[in-house]
Amino acid sequence: MALDLAAHQSAVFGMLRFTPTTKRLRASYDGVPVLDTTDALIVWEPRRVVPMYAVPRADLLVPLTPAMSHEPPPDLPPVIGPGHFDWHWHEGQPFTVEVAGRSLEAVAFVAADPDLGGRVILDWSPFEWREEEEPVTGHPHDPFKRLDVLRSGRHVVVSAHGQVLADTTHAVAIYETHLPVRWYVPRADVRTELLEPSDGRSTCAYKGHARYFSLAGGEEDDVDIAWTYEEPLHEVEAVRGHVCFYAERTDLVVDGVEVPRPDTFWRTRKSAQLA
């Protein structure tokens, strides 16, 4: 029987998963070295869509002290994003990292699973990271993930509440593993007068730092409905000066065919915030 790889990968989100990496990894906090290793594992914790690094305790350069466990809320979606590292759905012990005169509570976690060899899984956000000599932002790069950035001549129309927000035949399509196709529209083809800048910000390990727009006078799910990368990473330079809309919360028509809204954890603003 043939195996649907996308369905298979979705089926294992509830499991603790790992793969070795031989990259040299270093992390620091406020200029103070925290770790230096070439013996890490890339670890996807249960229900997590992005990975973290697990490193040998001997390669940590700062002390750990046991921390309190935090029970995750009961009403979360089945798959969540990289936030709230203090939530864990598998057995283990959280630790506080002592560095630069600070106590970073529960930013380390040692899984009970023996396959991880007692390695320490570290939260990403408090630290500055390097893979070899390259700075990395957002989270570790996933070796099983790919982005195809393709200029497209297809006719893309984005609407909300019956109002056209963008209409173009010059979009850039990003095909990214596990995600719906994202259509980045040149600003000249976006009705920017219908949008207003918001305080929303996010970071993608593959694209860079995004800022958001809301639909002017819109509803709750119209807040942070679109985003742009003003200084994209070099792999996605083609989306500079473009705007992308959540296909989960807008109406998308491609070459005259309506595209069903995908069911992801961005389908509502509330679920996106939980992720």
Secondary structure, DSSP 8 states (H G I E B T S, - for coil): ----HHHHHHHTTTS-EEEEE---EEEEETTEEEEEES-EEEEE-TTBSS-EEEE-GGGB-S-EEE---B---TT--SSB-S--TTB-SS-EEEEEEEETTEEEEEEEEEES-GGGTT-EEE-STTSEEEETTEEE-SS---TT--EEEEE--S-EEEEETTEEEEEES--EEEEETTS--EEEEEGGGB-GGGEEEEEEEEEETTTEEEEEEEETT--GGGTT-EEE-SS--GGGGGGTTEEEE-TTSSEEEETTEEE----STTSSHHHHHH-
